[in-house]
Amino acid sequence: MLQNMFSFGASQFGALPMMPAQAMTQQATRHARRVYVGGLPPLANEQTIATFFSGVMSAIGGNSAGPGDAVVNVYINHEKKFAFVEMRTVEEASNAMALDGIMFEGVSVRVRRPTDYNPSLAAALGPSQPSPHLNLSAVGLTPGITGGVEGPDRIFVGGLPYYFTDAQIRELLESFGPLRGFDLVKDRDTGNSKGYGFCVYQDPAVTDVACAALNGLKMGDKTLTVRRATASGQAKDQENILQQAQQHIAIQKMVLQAGGNLPGIGMPAGMGETPTKVVCLTEVVSADELRDDEEYNDIVEDMREEGAKFGPLVSIIIPRPDANGDWSSGVGKVFLEYADISGSSKAKAALHGRKFGGNDVTAEYYPEDKYLNGDYGA
């Protein structure tokens, strides 16, 4: 799959030829000395990648092995627009992880660990986290904003609904505390979510509490699998962790029932609601648009077509002003009734926050009894 390899050998750096023992060490540490760089610009090649990353590493003070170029090899796949960049040392590869999101030839590139990276083995070879003393501002990056999804407290989050956005998932995870890093894994060709990702909390003590609380949680028609990404970091006191998780969930429910929110903690949209088959949308239509019959029918058909993307629609109601033009109950709202909860939950998640006519759409579950009784003013 890898189409080219460009090796920056010993002669380029003026070093002595590599001895057999050195070669063995290089081979054993290669998985921890390489970084994955994705989303490359179309004209990037082995030489420009090596020159760029060597220069950037020097600029931020990331060359822990001393003077010279940090990059020794570049393996590039032009078709998929990614490369593996091999550094001189394990520490320099860890420092390079702080470069996630850096601009290269006008494009923001992704910097990740390769799939063969073994955290357990790497821990014995050198630092697994970037140095806190890197001067990231020298290359236009802000410390703590990018990267940060590696380490012993890394969490795997699987079973995510494919239609959930990065922001929605982050909001769910941050109900337990601030994140140091979050990475939703996406298809490299389509950009669509693969339904899983990884995160790390700023406070390591939150890790096991979040895992215990979120694992097995129903999200639409999916069930979350949330656990530590490495077996070496398993919780030692499962009973205490489970108790903390249960207390966290209980507090969140109490806050929701009281109609409030915890300072600094944002509850995910809909996490405390009782799902129904009816979704109510606001900030979608105005009274003026609904007065004209032809325009009203167009709006109904547009909403029917959009709503049907998430599941079988039973009915759609868009209240409009009465014959005298007077305001009636529910004007400005759109009601979508689905055949099941799966359809309504998908619609609510996908439509909430979407821009429509310059406005942010709000999507909420609506009581089925009120909808069936024609009460649209709740």
C-alpha positions as CSV (number, residue, x, y, z in Angstrom):
1,M,0.0,0.0,0.0
2,L,2.9,2.3,0.7
3,Q,4.0,3.6,-2.7
4,N,7.3,5.3,-1.9
5,M,10.0,5.4,0.7
6,F,12.5,8.2,1.0
7,S,15.4,7.5,3.4
8,F,17.5,10.3,4.7
9,G,20.7,8.1,5.3
10,A,23.8,8.6,7.4
11,S,25.7,10.4,4.6
12,Q,23.2,13.3,4.6
13,F,23.8,13.9,8.3
14,G,27.6,13.3,8.2
15,A,27.3,10.5,10.7
16,L,29.1,7.2,10.8
17,P,27.5,4.1,9.1
18,M,25.0,2.4,11.4
19,M,26.5,-0.7,13.2
20,P,24.5,-3.9,13.4
21,A,23.6,-3.4,17.1
22,Q,22.4,0.1,16.3
23,A,20.3,-1.3,13.4
24,M,18.7,-3.8,15.8
25,T,17.8,-1.0,18.2
26,Q,16.4,1.2,15.4
27,Q,14.2,-1.7,14.3
28,A,12.9,-2.4,17.8
29,T,12.0,1.2,18.4
30,R,10.6,2.0,15.0
31,H,6.9,1.7,16.0
32,A,7.5,4.3,18.7
33,R,9.6,6.6,16.5
34,R,7.1,7.0,13.7
35,V,4.2,9.3,13.5
36,Y,1.2,9.2,11.1
37,V,0.6,12.5,9.1
38,G,-2.8,12.6,7.4
39,G,-4.6,15.1,5.1
40,L,-1.4,16.0,3.2
41,P,-1.6,18.8,0.6
42,P,-1.6,17.5,-3.1
43,L,1.9,18.6,-3.9
44,A,3.6,17.2,-0.8
45,N,6.5,14.8,-1.4
46,E,9.0,13.0,0.7
47,Q,11.6,15.8,0.6
48,T,9.2,18.6,1.4
49,I,7.7,16.6,4.3
50,A,11.1,15.8,5.8
51,T,12.3,19.4,5.4
52,F,9.1,20.9,6.9
53,F,8.9,18.6,10.0
54,S,12.7,18.8,10.7
55,G,12.4,22.6,10.5
56,V,9.3,22.7,12.7
57,M,10.8,20.4,15.3
58,S,13.9,22.6,15.5
59,A,11.7,25.7,15.9
60,I,9.7,24.4,18.8
61,G,12.8,23.0,20.6
62,G,11.7,19.4,20.0
63,N,15.1,18.1,18.9
64,S,16.0,16.1,22.1
65,A,18.8,14.2,20.3
66,G,20.8,17.4,19.6
67,P,21.7,19.3,16.4
68,G,20.7,17.9,13.0
69,D,17.4,16.9,11.3
70,A,14.8,15.1,13.5
71,V,13.4,13.3,10.5
72,V,15.3,10.2,9.2
73,N,12.7,8.5,6.9
74,V,9.4,9.4,5.2
75,Y,7.1,6.7,3.8
76,I,4.3,8.3,1.7
77,N,1.1,7.1,0.1
78,H,0.2,9.7,-2.5
79,E,-3.2,8.2,-3.3
80,K,-4.4,8.3,0.3
81,K,-2.6,11.5,1.1
82,F,-0.9,10.3,4.2
83,A,2.7,9.6,5.3
84,F,4.6,7.9,8.1
85,V,7.4,10.2,9.3
86,E,10.2,8.5,11.2
87,M,12.1,10.4,13.8
88,R,15.6,9.8,15.3
89,T,14.4,9.1,18.8
90,V,11.2,8.0,20.7
91,E,11.3,11.3,22.6
92,E,11.3,13.3,19.3
93,A,8.4,11.3,18.0
94,S,6.4,12.1,21.2
95,N,7.3,15.8,20.8
96,A,6.0,15.6,17.2
97,M,2.6,14.6,18.6
98,A,2.1,18.2,19.7
99,L,2.1,19.3,16.1
100,D,-1.4,17.9,15.4
101,G,-3.3,20.5,13.3
102,I,-0.2,22.4,12.1
103,M,-0.5,24.2,8.7
104,F,1.6,22.6,6.0
105,E,1.5,24.2,2.5
106,G,-1.8,25.8,3.4
107,V,-3.4,22.7,4.8
108,S,-4.0,21.7,8.4
109,V,-2.6,18.2,8.8
110,R,-3.4,15.5,11.3
111,V,-0.6,14.1,13.4
112,R,-1.3,10.7,15.1
113,R,0.3,7.6,16.4
114,P,0.5,4.8,13.7
115,T,-1.7,1.7,14.2
116,D,1.3,-0.5,15.1
117,Y,2.2,1.8,18.0
118,N,2.3,-0.2,21.3
119,P,1.9,2.0,24.3
120,S,3.0,-0.7,26.8
121,L,6.3,-1.3,24.9
122,A,6.8,2.4,24.1
123,A,6.6,3.3,27.8
124,A,9.9,1.5,28.4
125,L,11.6,3.2,25.4
126,G,11.1,6.9,26.3
127,P,8.5,9.6,27.0
128,S,5.1,9.0,25.6
129,Q,3.9,12.6,25.9
130,P,5.3,15.8,24.3
131,S,7.6,17.9,26.4
132,P,5.7,20.6,28.3
133,H,8.5,23.0,27.5
134,L,8.0,23.0,23.7
135,N,7.6,26.5,22.1
136,L,4.5,25.7,20.1
137,S,3.7,29.4,19.6
138,A,6.8,29.6,17.4
139,V,4.9,27.7,14.7
140,G,1.4,29.1,15.3
141,L,0.1,26.4,17.6
142,T,-1.6,26.9,21.0
143,P,-0.5,24.5,23.8
144,G,-3.2,22.2,25.0
145,I,-5.6,22.8,22.1
146,T,-4.5,20.0,19.8
147,G,-3.4,16.4,20.2
148,G,-3.5,14.9,23.7
149,V,-5.3,11.6,23.0
150,E,-2.3,9.3,24.0
151,G,-1.2,8.0,27.3
152,P,-2.2,5.4,30.0
153,D,-5.6,7.1,30.7
154,R,-6.7,7.0,27.0
155,I,-10.4,5.9,26.7
156,F,-11.9,4.0,23.8
157,V,-15.5,5.1,23.0
158,G,-17.3,2.7,20.7
159,G,-20.9,2.1,19.5
160,L,-21.4,5.8,18.6
161,P,-24.3,6.6,16.3
162,Y,-22.8,7.5,12.9
163,Y,-24.9,10.7,12.7
164,F,-23.5,12.1,16.0
165,T,-21.2,15.1,15.3
166,D,-17.8,15.8,17.1
167,A,-19.5,18.5,19.1
168,Q,-22.3,16.3,20.3
169,I,-20.0,13.5,21.4
170,R,-17.6,16.0,23.1
171,E,-20.6,17.5,25.0
172,L,-21.5,14.0,26.2
173,L,-18.0,13.2,27.4
174,E,-17.4,16.6,29.0
175,S,-20.4,16.1,31.3
176,F,-17.8,14.3,33.5
177,G,-15.0,16.9,33.2
178,P,-12.8,18.9,30.8
179,L,-11.1,16.8,28.0
180,R,-7.4,17.1,27.3
181,G,-8.0,15.6,23.9
182,F,-10.7,13.9,21.7
183,D,-10.4,12.2,18.4
184,L,-13.4,10.9,16.5
185,V,-12.2,8.3,14.0
186,K,-13.4,9.0,10.4
187,D,-13.1,7.3,7.1
188,R,-10.2,8.8,5.2
189,D,-12.0,8.8,1.9
190,T,-15.5,10.0,2.9
191,G,-14.8,11.9,6.1
192,N,-17.8,10.1,7.7
193,S,-17.6,8.9,11.3
194,K,-16.7,5.2,11.9
195,G,-18.7,5.1,15.1
196,Y,-15.8,5.1,17.5
197,G,-13.1,7.4,18.9
198,F,-10.7,8.1,21.8
199,C,-10.4,10.7,24.5
200,V,-8.3,11.7,27.5
201,Y,-9.6,13.7,30.5
202,Q,-7.5,16.5,32.0
203,D,-8.1,14.9,35.4
204,P,-7.0,11.2,35.3
205,A,-9.3,10.5,38.3
206,V,-12.3,11.1,36.0
207,T,-11.3,8.3,33.6
208,D,-12.8,5.3,35.4
209,V,-15.8,7.2,36.6
210,A,-16.7,8.2,33.0
211,C,-16.1,4.6,31.7
212,A,-18.3,3.1,34.4
213,A,-21.1,5.6,33.8
214,L,-21.1,5.6,30.0
215,N,-20.4,2.0,29.2
216,G,-23.7,0.3,28.2
217,L,-25.5,3.6,27.8
218,K,-28.2,3.5,25.1
219,M,-27.8,6.2,22.4
220,G,-30.6,5.9,19.9
221,D,-30.4,2.4,18.4
222,K,-26.8,2.0,19.6
223,T,-25.2,0.9,22.9
224,L,-22.0,2.6,23.9
225,T,-18.8,0.6,24.7
226,V,-16.6,2.8,26.9
227,R,-13.4,1.4,28.4
228,R,-9.7,2.1,28.9
229,A,-7.9,1.7,25.6
230,T,-5.0,-0.2,27.3
231,A,-5.3,-3.1,29.7
232,S,-2.3,-1.8,31.8
233,G,-4.5,1.1,33.0
234,Q,-7.4,-1.0,34.4
235,A,-9.1,0.4,37.5
236,K,-7.9,-1.2,40.8
237,D,-11.0,-0.4,42.9
238,Q,-14.0,-1.3,40.7
239,E,-16.6,-1.1,43.5
240,N,-15.5,2.5,44.5
241,I,-15.4,3.6,40.8
242,L,-18.9,2.2,40.1
243,Q,-20.3,4.0,43.2
244,Q,-18.8,7.3,42.1
245,A,-20.3,6.8,38.6
246,Q,-23.7,6.1,40.1
247,Q,-23.5,9.2,42.2
248,H,-22.5,11.3,39.2
249,I,-25.5,10.0,37.2
250,A,-27.9,10.7,40.2
251,I,-26.6,14.2,40.6
252,Q,-27.1,14.9,36.9
253,K,-30.7,13.6,37.0
254,M,-31.4,15.8,40.1
255,V,-30.1,18.8,38.3
256,L,-32.2,18.1,35.2
257,Q,-35.3,17.6,37.2
258,A,-34.7,20.9,39.0
259,G,-34.4,22.6,35.6
260,G,-30.8,23.7,36.3
261,N,-27.3,22.8,35.4
262,L,-24.0,22.3,37.1
263,P,-21.5,25.1,36.8
264,G,-19.0,24.3,34.1
265,I,-20.8,21.1,33.1
266,G,-22.9,20.9,30.0
267,M,-25.4,18.1,29.8
268,P,-25.8,16.7,26.3
269,A,-29.0,17.7,24.5
270,G,-31.7,15.3,25.4
271,M,-29.7,13.2,27.9
272,G,-32.3,13.8,30.6
273,E,-35.4,13.8,28.4
274,T,-37.9,11.0,28.0
275,P,-37.7,10.1,24.3
276,T,-41.0,10.2,22.4
277,K,-41.9,9.5,18.8
278,V,-42.6,13.2,18.2
279,V,-39.9,15.8,17.5
280,C,-40.7,19.5,17.7
281,L,-38.5,21.9,15.7
282,T,-38.4,25.6,16.4
283,E,-36.6,28.5,14.6
284,V,-37.4,26.8,11.2
285,V,-40.3,28.8,9.8
286,S,-41.9,32.2,10.3
287,A,-45.6,33.2,10.3
288,D,-45.2,35.2,7.1
289,E,-44.0,32.2,5.2
290,L,-47.0,30.2,6.3
291,R,-49.7,32.6,5.2
292,D,-49.2,31.9,1.4
293,D,-50.8,28.5,0.5
294,E,-48.2,27.7,-2.2
295,E,-45.3,28.5,0.0
296,Y,-46.8,26.6,2.9
297,N,-47.2,23.4,0.7
298,D,-43.6,23.7,-0.4
299,I,-42.4,23.9,3.2
300,V,-44.5,20.9,4.2
301,E,-43.0,18.8,1.3
302,D,-39.5,20.0,2.1
303,M,-39.8,19.0,5.7
304,R,-41.4,15.7,4.8
305,E,-38.5,14.9,2.5
306,E,-35.9,15.9,5.1
307,G,-37.7,14.2,8.0
308,A,-38.0,10.9,6.1
309,K,-34.2,10.6,6.0
310,F,-34.2,9.5,9.6
311,G,-37.0,6.9,9.7
312,P,-40.6,6.3,8.7
313,L,-42.8,9.4,9.2
314,V,-46.3,8.9,10.5
315,S,-47.4,12.5,10.2
316,I,-46.1,16.0,9.9
317,I,-47.8,19.1,11.4
318,I,-46.9,22.7,10.7
319,P,-49.4,25.1,12.5
320,R,-50.1,28.2,10.6
321,P,-52.1,31.5,11.2
322,D,-55.9,31.1,11.0
323,A,-58.0,32.4,8.1
324,N,-58.1,35.9,9.6
325,G,-54.3,35.9,9.9
326,D,-54.4,35.8,13.6
327,W,-51.7,34.0,15.6
328,S,-52.7,30.4,16.7
329,S,-51.1,27.9,19.0
330,G,-47.9,26.4,17.8
331,V,-47.2,28.8,14.9
332,G,-43.5,28.7,14.1
333,K,-43.1,25.1,15.1
334,V,-42.7,22.0,13.0
335,F,-43.8,18.6,14.4
336,L,-42.5,15.3,13.0
337,E,-44.2,12.1,14.2
338,Y,-42.2,8.9,13.6
339,A,-43.2,5.3,13.7
340,D,-40.6,4.5,16.4
341,I,-38.2,6.1,18.9
342,S,-35.3,5.2,16.7
343,G,-36.5,7.5,14.0
344,S,-37.3,10.4,16.3
345,S,-33.9,10.1,18.2
346,K,-32.0,10.2,14.9
347,A,-34.0,13.2,13.7
348,K,-33.5,15.1,16.9
349,A,-29.8,14.5,17.0
350,A,-29.2,15.4,13.4
351,L,-31.5,18.5,13.2
352,H,-30.7,20.1,16.5
353,G,-28.3,23.0,16.0
354,R,-28.6,22.9,12.2
355,K,-28.7,26.3,10.4
356,F,-31.9,27.2,8.6
357,G,-32.5,30.6,7.1
358,G,-29.7,32.0,9.3
359,N,-31.2,30.6,12.5
360,D,-30.1,27.7,14.8
361,V,-32.8,25.0,14.8
362,T,-33.8,23.7,18.2
363,A,-35.1,20.1,18.2
364,E,-36.9,18.6,21.3
365,Y,-39.0,15.6,22.1
366,Y,-42.7,16.6,22.3
367,P,-45.3,14.8,24.6
368,E,-47.2,12.3,22.4
369,D,-50.5,12.8,24.3
370,K,-50.5,16.6,23.7
371,Y,-49.6,16.1,20.0
372,L,-52.4,13.6,19.4
373,N,-54.9,16.0,21.2
374,G,-53.9,18.9,18.9
375,D,-52.2,20.8,21.7
376,Y,-49.2,22.4,20.0
377,G,-48.5,25.2,22.5
378,A,-46.6,23.2,25.1
